[in-house]
Each structure stands twice: as C-alpha cells, then as structure tokens.
Amino acid sequence: MILIIGYVVIVLLAVSATLAATLVNTQARKLLSVADSAVTAAADSFEVENSDATDSIRIHLSDAGVAAATSKYVGDVGAASRFDGFSVARAGASSDGTTAVVRLSAVVRPPIIGWFVPQGIPISVESSARTGLTR
C-alpha cells in the first residue's frame, strides 16, 4: 500500500511538472507572437532622411519612435491583461537605425507547481525587424 501511494505521488509530480513546462512554453510562444507583431509595427515607424551631399534618401528608426509604436501596439491588443507581470523591457532601434528591437517580459504562474514557485516563473522574449526601402 505504501509503495502504491509512493508511485502515485511520483506520477502526480511528473504530470504536474510536465503541465507546468507546457504552460511556460505555451505562454512564451504567445508572448513571442506579441513581440513579433509589435516589432513589425515598430519597424514601420521609420523617418525618411534626405542627404543633400549624396542626393540620396535614407530611412532611420529612432528609439522614441520604436518605443511609441510598441506601446501603442501593446495597448491596442491588450497584452497587459493577457499576461501576468507584463512589461516592455526594451523597445529601441539599433545603432545604425535600420533595425527595431523589442524585448517583452511576463510571469507564468503554473497551477499545481505554483505552490513551490509562488512568485511565478519569469519569461522574456526578444524580437527584431529590419526596415528598408525598395523601388
């Protein structure tokens, strides 16, 4: 009887750990989907610069423009209500001004294993998108 109870406990712990890992992976993929969409919207917030010396047009992303576009997108889709502890960890442009980078963070609270991790499991995803002009 004790051996059967021991096996049941081990099986239940294995099942709950598998469920927790699956939930963390699923939430991370959902957060990555939001990050991908946000960075795509941010990459479209470029400014066009005209160079008089070379008579060419150049596009440039600014940190403020990327952050504003990311905040707007995240607010429009209601990401803060879909994820616990949601935050935009980084929203900015690369040093050359052609790539937008967005990093989002959240916390996953698994159901059964949550007793052992009451503060939740932090997840963070990063996505980037380049912008460009073509004729």
PyMOL commands that place a pseudoatom at each C-alpha (Angstrom):
pseudoatom trace, name=CA, resn=MET, resi=1, chain=A, elem=C, hetatm=0, pos=[0.000, 0.000, 0.000]
pseudoatom trace, name=CA, resn=ILE, resi=2, chain=A, elem=C, hetatm=0, pos=[2.812, 2.431, 0.871]
pseudoatom trace, name=CA, resn=LEU, resi=3, chain=A, elem=C, hetatm=0, pos=[4.594, 1.548, -2.354]
pseudoatom trace, name=CA, resn=ILE, resi=4, chain=A, elem=C, hetatm=0, pos=[1.435, 2.255, -4.394]
pseudoatom trace, name=CA, resn=ILE, resi=5, chain=A, elem=C, hetatm=0, pos=[0.973, 5.615, -2.663]
pseudoatom trace, name=CA, resn=GLY, resi=6, chain=A, elem=C, hetatm=0, pos=[4.626, 6.453, -3.380]
pseudoatom trace, name=CA, resn=TYR, resi=7, chain=A, elem=C, hetatm=0, pos=[4.222, 5.620, -7.067]
pseudoatom trace, name=CA, resn=VAL, resi=8, chain=A, elem=C, hetatm=0, pos=[1.032, 7.683, -7.313]
pseudoatom trace, name=CA, resn=VAL, resi=9, chain=A, elem=C, hetatm=0, pos=[2.796, 10.661, -5.746]
pseudoatom trace, name=CA, resn=ILE, resi=10, chain=A, elem=C, hetatm=0, pos=[5.719, 10.340, -8.162]
pseudoatom trace, name=CA, resn=VAL, resi=11, chain=A, elem=C, hetatm=0, pos=[3.370, 10.079, -11.152]
pseudoatom trace, name=CA, resn=LEU, resi=12, chain=A, elem=C, hetatm=0, pos=[1.363, 13.111, -9.992]
pseudoatom trace, name=CA, resn=LEU, resi=13, chain=A, elem=C, hetatm=0, pos=[4.555, 15.146, -9.546]
pseudoatom trace, name=CA, resn=ALA, resi=14, chain=A, elem=C, hetatm=0, pos=[5.760, 14.136, -13.010]
pseudoatom trace, name=CA, resn=VAL, resi=15, chain=A, elem=C, hetatm=0, pos=[2.405, 15.059, -14.564]
pseudoatom trace, name=CA, resn=SER, resi=16, chain=A, elem=C, hetatm=0, pos=[2.307, 18.422, -12.784]
pseudoatom trace, name=CA, resn=ALA, resi=17, chain=A, elem=C, hetatm=0, pos=[5.895, 19.217, -13.841]
pseudoatom trace, name=CA, resn=THR, resi=18, chain=A, elem=C, hetatm=0, pos=[5.032, 18.343, -17.445]
pseudoatom trace, name=CA, resn=LEU, resi=19, chain=A, elem=C, hetatm=0, pos=[1.931, 20.543, -17.305]
pseudoatom trace, name=CA, resn=ALA, resi=20, chain=A, elem=C, hetatm=0, pos=[3.959, 23.421, -15.864]
pseudoatom trace, name=CA, resn=ALA, resi=21, chain=A, elem=C, hetatm=0, pos=[6.639, 23.098, -18.544]
pseudoatom trace, name=CA, resn=THR, resi=22, chain=A, elem=C, hetatm=0, pos=[3.973, 23.000, -21.254]
pseudoatom trace, name=CA, resn=LEU, resi=23, chain=A, elem=C, hetatm=0, pos=[2.261, 26.093, -19.835]
pseudoatom trace, name=CA, resn=VAL, resi=24, chain=A, elem=C, hetatm=0, pos=[5.540, 28.018, -19.660]
pseudoatom trace, name=CA, resn=ASN, resi=25, chain=A, elem=C, hetatm=0, pos=[6.380, 27.072, -23.252]
pseudoatom trace, name=CA, resn=THR, resi=26, chain=A, elem=C, hetatm=0, pos=[2.897, 27.993, -24.496]
pseudoatom trace, name=CA, resn=GLN, resi=27, chain=A, elem=C, hetatm=0, pos=[2.918, 31.371, -22.735]
pseudoatom trace, name=CA, resn=ALA, resi=28, chain=A, elem=C, hetatm=0, pos=[6.425, 32.104, -24.051]
pseudoatom trace, name=CA, resn=ARG, resi=29, chain=A, elem=C, hetatm=0, pos=[5.265, 31.384, -27.606]
pseudoatom trace, name=CA, resn=LYS, resi=30, chain=A, elem=C, hetatm=0, pos=[2.229, 33.641, -27.165]
pseudoatom trace, name=CA, resn=LEU, resi=31, chain=A, elem=C, hetatm=0, pos=[4.455, 36.397, -25.785]
pseudoatom trace, name=CA, resn=LEU, resi=32, chain=A, elem=C, hetatm=0, pos=[6.843, 35.928, -28.716]
pseudoatom trace, name=CA, resn=SER, resi=33, chain=A, elem=C, hetatm=0, pos=[3.907, 36.311, -31.105]
pseudoatom trace, name=CA, resn=VAL, resi=34, chain=A, elem=C, hetatm=0, pos=[3.024, 39.639, -29.483]
pseudoatom trace, name=CA, resn=ALA, resi=35, chain=A, elem=C, hetatm=0, pos=[6.690, 40.707, -29.636]
pseudoatom trace, name=CA, resn=ASP, resi=36, chain=A, elem=C, hetatm=0, pos=[6.936, 39.776, -33.326]
pseudoatom trace, name=CA, resn=SER, resi=37, chain=A, elem=C, hetatm=0, pos=[3.844, 41.796, -34.176]
pseudoatom trace, name=CA, resn=ALA, resi=38, chain=A, elem=C, hetatm=0, pos=[4.953, 44.744, -32.033]
pseudoatom trace, name=CA, resn=VAL, resi=39, chain=A, elem=C, hetatm=0, pos=[8.389, 44.886, -33.634]
pseudoatom trace, name=CA, resn=THR, resi=40, chain=A, elem=C, hetatm=0, pos=[6.837, 44.697, -37.097]
pseudoatom trace, name=CA, resn=ALA, resi=41, chain=A, elem=C, hetatm=0, pos=[4.661, 47.693, -36.248]
pseudoatom trace, name=CA, resn=ALA, resi=42, chain=A, elem=C, hetatm=0, pos=[7.691, 49.465, -34.786]
pseudoatom trace, name=CA, resn=ALA, resi=43, chain=A, elem=C, hetatm=0, pos=[9.790, 48.832, -37.899]
pseudoatom trace, name=CA, resn=ASP, resi=44, chain=A, elem=C, hetatm=0, pos=[7.172, 50.728, -39.896]
pseudoatom trace, name=CA, resn=SER, resi=45, chain=A, elem=C, hetatm=0, pos=[7.690, 53.848, -37.759]
pseudoatom trace, name=CA, resn=PHE, resi=46, chain=A, elem=C, hetatm=0, pos=[10.758, 54.983, -39.688]
pseudoatom trace, name=CA, resn=GLU, resi=47, chain=A, elem=C, hetatm=0, pos=[11.637, 58.535, -40.679]
pseudoatom trace, name=CA, resn=VAL, resi=48, chain=A, elem=C, hetatm=0, pos=[12.919, 59.437, -44.118]
pseudoatom trace, name=CA, resn=GLU, resi=49, chain=A, elem=C, hetatm=0, pos=[16.109, 61.489, -44.234]
pseudoatom trace, name=CA, resn=ASN, resi=50, chain=A, elem=C, hetatm=0, pos=[17.302, 63.255, -47.336]
pseudoatom trace, name=CA, resn=SER, resi=51, chain=A, elem=C, hetatm=0, pos=[21.065, 63.570, -47.706]
pseudoatom trace, name=CA, resn=ASP, resi=52, chain=A, elem=C, hetatm=0, pos=[21.925, 66.703, -49.654]
pseudoatom trace, name=CA, resn=ALA, resi=53, chain=A, elem=C, hetatm=0, pos=[25.577, 65.725, -50.065]
pseudoatom trace, name=CA, resn=THR, resi=54, chain=A, elem=C, hetatm=0, pos=[24.905, 62.445, -51.874]
pseudoatom trace, name=CA, resn=ASP, resi=55, chain=A, elem=C, hetatm=0, pos=[21.390, 63.287, -53.091]
pseudoatom trace, name=CA, resn=SER, resi=56, chain=A, elem=C, hetatm=0, pos=[20.014, 60.041, -51.677]
pseudoatom trace, name=CA, resn=ILE, resi=57, chain=A, elem=C, hetatm=0, pos=[17.202, 59.071, -49.388]
pseudoatom trace, name=CA, resn=ARG, resi=58, chain=A, elem=C, hetatm=0, pos=[17.870, 57.138, -46.204]
pseudoatom trace, name=CA, resn=ILE, resi=59, chain=A, elem=C, hetatm=0, pos=[15.472, 55.722, -43.644]
pseudoatom trace, name=CA, resn=HIS, resi=60, chain=A, elem=C, hetatm=0, pos=[16.128, 55.916, -39.931]
pseudoatom trace, name=CA, resn=LEU, resi=61, chain=A, elem=C, hetatm=0, pos=[14.462, 54.408, -36.866]
pseudoatom trace, name=CA, resn=SER, resi=62, chain=A, elem=C, hetatm=0, pos=[14.630, 56.307, -33.605]
pseudoatom trace, name=CA, resn=ASP, resi=63, chain=A, elem=C, hetatm=0, pos=[14.382, 54.849, -30.111]
pseudoatom trace, name=CA, resn=ALA, resi=64, chain=A, elem=C, hetatm=0, pos=[11.456, 57.140, -29.316]
pseudoatom trace, name=CA, resn=GLY, resi=65, chain=A, elem=C, hetatm=0, pos=[9.561, 56.146, -32.471]
pseudoatom trace, name=CA, resn=VAL, resi=66, chain=A, elem=C, hetatm=0, pos=[10.081, 52.434, -31.848]
pseudoatom trace, name=CA, resn=ALA, resi=67, chain=A, elem=C, hetatm=0, pos=[9.037, 52.772, -28.192]
pseudoatom trace, name=CA, resn=ALA, resi=68, chain=A, elem=C, hetatm=0, pos=[5.917, 54.750, -29.109]
pseudoatom trace, name=CA, resn=ALA, resi=69, chain=A, elem=C, hetatm=0, pos=[4.860, 52.272, -31.811]
pseudoatom trace, name=CA, resn=THR, resi=70, chain=A, elem=C, hetatm=0, pos=[5.490, 49.332, -29.468]
pseudoatom trace, name=CA, resn=SER, resi=71, chain=A, elem=C, hetatm=0, pos=[3.489, 50.909, -26.646]
pseudoatom trace, name=CA, resn=LYS, resi=72, chain=A, elem=C, hetatm=0, pos=[0.624, 51.686, -28.998]
pseudoatom trace, name=CA, resn=TYR, resi=73, chain=A, elem=C, hetatm=0, pos=[0.529, 48.150, -30.399]
pseudoatom trace, name=CA, resn=VAL, resi=74, chain=A, elem=C, hetatm=0, pos=[0.787, 46.506, -26.973]
pseudoatom trace, name=CA, resn=GLY, resi=75, chain=A, elem=C, hetatm=0, pos=[-2.019, 48.723, -25.692]
pseudoatom trace, name=CA, resn=ASP, resi=76, chain=A, elem=C, hetatm=0, pos=[-4.199, 48.041, -28.736]
pseudoatom trace, name=CA, resn=VAL, resi=77, chain=A, elem=C, hetatm=0, pos=[-4.000, 44.253, -28.357]
pseudoatom trace, name=CA, resn=GLY, resi=78, chain=A, elem=C, hetatm=0, pos=[-4.390, 44.339, -24.556]
pseudoatom trace, name=CA, resn=ALA, resi=79, chain=A, elem=C, hetatm=0, pos=[-1.216, 42.404, -23.830]
pseudoatom trace, name=CA, resn=ALA, resi=80, chain=A, elem=C, hetatm=0, pos=[-1.058, 43.632, -20.231]
pseudoatom trace, name=CA, resn=SER, resi=81, chain=A, elem=C, hetatm=0, pos=[-4.365, 41.920, -19.470]
pseudoatom trace, name=CA, resn=ARG, resi=82, chain=A, elem=C, hetatm=0, pos=[-3.370, 38.697, -21.233]
pseudoatom trace, name=CA, resn=PHE, resi=83, chain=A, elem=C, hetatm=0, pos=[-0.073, 38.165, -19.358]
pseudoatom trace, name=CA, resn=ASP, resi=84, chain=A, elem=C, hetatm=0, pos=[0.716, 38.384, -15.651]
pseudoatom trace, name=CA, resn=GLY, resi=85, chain=A, elem=C, hetatm=0, pos=[3.518, 40.801, -14.820]
pseudoatom trace, name=CA, resn=PHE, resi=86, chain=A, elem=C, hetatm=0, pos=[3.695, 42.046, -18.399]
pseudoatom trace, name=CA, resn=SER, resi=87, chain=A, elem=C, hetatm=0, pos=[6.257, 44.725, -19.225]
pseudoatom trace, name=CA, resn=VAL, resi=88, chain=A, elem=C, hetatm=0, pos=[8.135, 46.104, -22.194]
pseudoatom trace, name=CA, resn=ALA, resi=89, chain=A, elem=C, hetatm=0, pos=[11.733, 45.506, -21.124]
pseudoatom trace, name=CA, resn=ARG, resi=90, chain=A, elem=C, hetatm=0, pos=[13.252, 47.182, -24.188]
pseudoatom trace, name=CA, resn=ALA, resi=91, chain=A, elem=C, hetatm=0, pos=[11.949, 48.932, -27.247]
pseudoatom trace, name=CA, resn=GLY, resi=92, chain=A, elem=C, hetatm=0, pos=[14.523, 50.708, -29.321]
pseudoatom trace, name=CA, resn=ALA, resi=93, chain=A, elem=C, hetatm=0, pos=[16.478, 50.939, -32.524]
pseudoatom trace, name=CA, resn=SER, resi=94, chain=A, elem=C, hetatm=0, pos=[19.869, 49.541, -33.375]
pseudoatom trace, name=CA, resn=SER, resi=95, chain=A, elem=C, hetatm=0, pos=[22.851, 51.867, -33.539]
pseudoatom trace, name=CA, resn=ASP, resi=96, chain=A, elem=C, hetatm=0, pos=[22.631, 52.146, -37.345]
pseudoatom trace, name=CA, resn=GLY, resi=97, chain=A, elem=C, hetatm=0, pos=[18.909, 52.953, -37.189]
pseudoatom trace, name=CA, resn=THR, resi=98, chain=A, elem=C, hetatm=0, pos=[17.733, 50.193, -39.513]
pseudoatom trace, name=CA, resn=THR, resi=99, chain=A, elem=C, hetatm=0, pos=[16.597, 47.536, -37.033]
pseudoatom trace, name=CA, resn=ALA, resi=100, chain=A, elem=C, hetatm=0, pos=[13.879, 47.738, -34.395]
pseudoatom trace, name=CA, resn=VAL, resi=101, chain=A, elem=C, hetatm=0, pos=[14.350, 45.580, -31.290]
pseudoatom trace, name=CA, resn=VAL, resi=102, chain=A, elem=C, hetatm=0, pos=[11.600, 44.738, -28.790]
pseudoatom trace, name=CA, resn=ARG, resi=103, chain=A, elem=C, hetatm=0, pos=[12.016, 42.703, -25.595]
pseudoatom trace, name=CA, resn=LEU, resi=104, chain=A, elem=C, hetatm=0, pos=[8.906, 41.745, -23.601]
pseudoatom trace, name=CA, resn=SER, resi=105, chain=A, elem=C, hetatm=0, pos=[8.718, 40.151, -20.164]
pseudoatom trace, name=CA, resn=ALA, resi=106, chain=A, elem=C, hetatm=0, pos=[5.970, 38.405, -18.239]
pseudoatom trace, name=CA, resn=VAL, resi=107, chain=A, elem=C, hetatm=0, pos=[5.443, 35.938, -15.410]
pseudoatom trace, name=CA, resn=VAL, resi=108, chain=A, elem=C, hetatm=0, pos=[3.846, 32.498, -15.734]
pseudoatom trace, name=CA, resn=ARG, resi=109, chain=A, elem=C, hetatm=0, pos=[2.071, 31.038, -12.717]
pseudoatom trace, name=CA, resn=PRO, resi=110, chain=A, elem=C, hetatm=0, pos=[1.663, 27.271, -13.218]
pseudoatom trace, name=CA, resn=PRO, resi=111, chain=A, elem=C, hetatm=0, pos=[-1.346, 25.736, -11.459]
pseudoatom trace, name=CA, resn=ILE, resi=112, chain=A, elem=C, hetatm=0, pos=[-0.101, 22.816, -9.340]
pseudoatom trace, name=CA, resn=ILE, resi=113, chain=A, elem=C, hetatm=0, pos=[3.587, 23.585, -9.131]
pseudoatom trace, name=CA, resn=GLY, resi=114, chain=A, elem=C, hetatm=0, pos=[2.730, 27.171, -8.170]
pseudoatom trace, name=CA, resn=TRP, resi=115, chain=A, elem=C, hetatm=0, pos=[2.922, 26.125, -4.519]
pseudoatom trace, name=CA, resn=PHE, resi=116, chain=A, elem=C, hetatm=0, pos=[6.662, 25.630, -4.940]
pseudoatom trace, name=CA, resn=VAL, resi=117, chain=A, elem=C, hetatm=0, pos=[7.141, 28.785, -7.013]
pseudoatom trace, name=CA, resn=PRO, resi=118, chain=A, elem=C, hetatm=0, pos=[4.651, 31.327, -5.603]
pseudoatom trace, name=CA, resn=GLN, resi=119, chain=A, elem=C, hetatm=0, pos=[6.272, 34.314, -7.344]
pseudoatom trace, name=CA, resn=GLY, resi=120, chain=A, elem=C, hetatm=0, pos=[5.871, 32.622, -10.731]
pseudoatom trace, name=CA, resn=ILE, resi=121, chain=A, elem=C, hetatm=0, pos=[8.311, 31.766, -13.469]
pseudoatom trace, name=CA, resn=PRO, resi=122, chain=A, elem=C, hetatm=0, pos=[9.639, 34.808, -15.360]
pseudoatom trace, name=CA, resn=ILE, resi=123, chain=A, elem=C, hetatm=0, pos=[9.761, 34.622, -19.150]
pseudoatom trace, name=CA, resn=SER, resi=124, chain=A, elem=C, hetatm=0, pos=[11.361, 37.064, -21.549]
pseudoatom trace, name=CA, resn=VAL, resi=125, chain=A, elem=C, hetatm=0, pos=[11.348, 37.148, -25.345]
pseudoatom trace, name=CA, resn=GLU, resi=126, chain=A, elem=C, hetatm=0, pos=[13.115, 39.365, -27.857]
pseudoatom trace, name=CA, resn=SER, resi=127, chain=A, elem=C, hetatm=0, pos=[12.288, 40.062, -31.465]
pseudoatom trace, name=CA, resn=SER, resi=128, chain=A, elem=C, hetatm=0, pos=[13.859, 42.279, -34.106]
pseudoatom trace, name=CA, resn=ALA, resi=129, chain=A, elem=C, hetatm=0, pos=[12.858, 43.513, -37.550]
pseudoatom trace, name=CA, resn=ARG, resi=130, chain=A, elem=C, hetatm=0, pos=[14.759, 45.445, -40.187]
pseudoatom trace, name=CA, resn=THR, resi=131, chain=A, elem=C, hetatm=0, pos=[13.217, 48.172, -42.204]
pseudoatom trace, name=CA, resn=GLY, resi=132, chain=A, elem=C, hetatm=0, pos=[14.118, 49.018, -45.773]
pseudoatom trace, name=CA, resn=LEU, resi=133, chain=A, elem=C, hetatm=0, pos=[13.041, 50.876, -48.865]
pseudoatom trace, name=CA, resn=THR, resi=134, chain=A, elem=C, hetatm=0, pos=[12.888, 49.278, -52.285]
pseudoatom trace, name=CA, resn=ARG, resi=135, chain=A, elem=C, hetatm=0, pos=[11.835, 50.518, -55.664]
for i in range(1, 135): cmd.bond("trace and resi %d" % i, "trace and resi %d" % (i + 1))
show_as sticks, trace
zoom trace
